[in-house]
Amino acid sequence: MEEKNVTKISLSTFLLILAIIAIAVMGIVIYKLNNDKTAEIQKSTELQSQVNSLSSTVNDLQSKIDKVSETVNSSSSSSNNKATIESTIQKYFDIRQILSSDTLNVLVELGLKTTHQTSADYKGFYSDKPYANSYFLITDVSYSDFEKSISKYMTIDLFNNQYPDYVINKDGALCIYSDGGTSGYSTVKECKISNTDSNTYICDVTITRHADDDGSNSDESHILTVIEKDGNYVVSDFK
């Protein structure tokens, strides 16, 4: 009887030991799995931190690249604007010179004619402006085409203020004062441009006037206002 009890106790003890060992193994496995999971989470967190850091670095670099690009584009645009404005100013002085010397040739300067013509090519009439017995030529150019061409370089208001009696609209045809004065030409020597707003530019301009009669040169300084209008830079004021 005692042997059976001893056997039962021994078997119970053995099963208990097995259970303890199983629990210990399971605990070790769970502990290891938990440690592995924690390590993976830590690695994932570190990787995410590195990704965030790299992303921030990429954003910073992109921001710097954008700023450099904006600076380059702004500089290029400013340079292009200056060249275009100076070209407009030169054209403006070319037109002024023609209107003070051989007015009919302004049609060639504006691209309305391809060859120079003389007063013999047109009929005309006399007017008391801009001077007494002023002779006007009735051209084969429409007045609207003339205004459209002149407005690429100066405003119509400025042209009318400076040359109020040099052209006449006669039944839709351009009539132009035929007599000229001094000859020669002008070149832009220096142009300092300051931007007052998004489409207005104040230009401090020095021109060199070249006289044909005696070959003399002289410098003049003027202040011009140039505005951006309908895709063109045009002179709106002259002082």
GIHU-V188751 format. One record per pair of residues at least 12 apart in sequence whose ideal C-beta (glycine too) atoms are under 6 Angstrom apart, sorted by the first residue. I is the first residue (numbers start at 1). J is the second residue. D is the distance in Angstrom with one decimal. If there is no record, write none. Layout:
BEGIN
i j d
I J D
I J D
END
This chain:
BEGIN
i j d
82 193 5.9
84 233 5.4
85 226 5.3
85 233 5.0
86 188 5.9
86 191 5.1
88 153 5.7
88 233 4.6
89 188 5.7
89 205 6.0
90 188 5.0
91 153 4.8
92 153 5.3
92 154 5.7
92 235 4.7
93 186 4.4
93 207 5.9
95 109 5.9
97 185 5.5
97 186 5.7
100 181 5.2
101 180 4.3
101 183 4.5
102 180 4.6
103 176 5.5
103 177 5.4
103 180 5.9
110 149 4.0
112 141 5.0
112 149 5.9
119 137 5.7
119 178 4.9
122 137 4.2
122 138 5.7
122 139 5.9
123 138 5.3
124 136 5.5
124 137 4.7
124 138 6.0
129 165 3.9
130 165 3.8
134 177 5.8
135 178 4.9
136 168 6.0
136 175 4.5
136 177 5.8
137 176 5.6
137 178 4.9
138 173 5.8
138 175 5.2
139 174 4.8
141 174 4.6
142 172 5.8
143 169 4.2
143 172 5.9
143 174 4.7
146 174 4.6
152 232 5.2
153 234 5.9
154 234 5.5
154 235 4.4
155 234 5.8
155 236 4.8
158 236 5.9
183 212 4.4
184 210 5.3
184 211 4.5
184 212 4.8
185 210 5.4
186 207 4.7
186 209 5.1
187 208 5.3
188 207 5.7
189 206 4.6
189 208 4.8
190 206 4.3
191 203 5.7
191 205 5.1
192 204 4.3
199 227 5.8
199 228 3.9
200 227 5.3
201 226 4.5
202 225 5.9
203 224 4.5
203 226 5.8
205 222 5.2
205 224 5.6
206 219 5.7
206 221 5.1
207 220 5.4
223 239 4.5
224 238 5.5
225 237 3.8
END
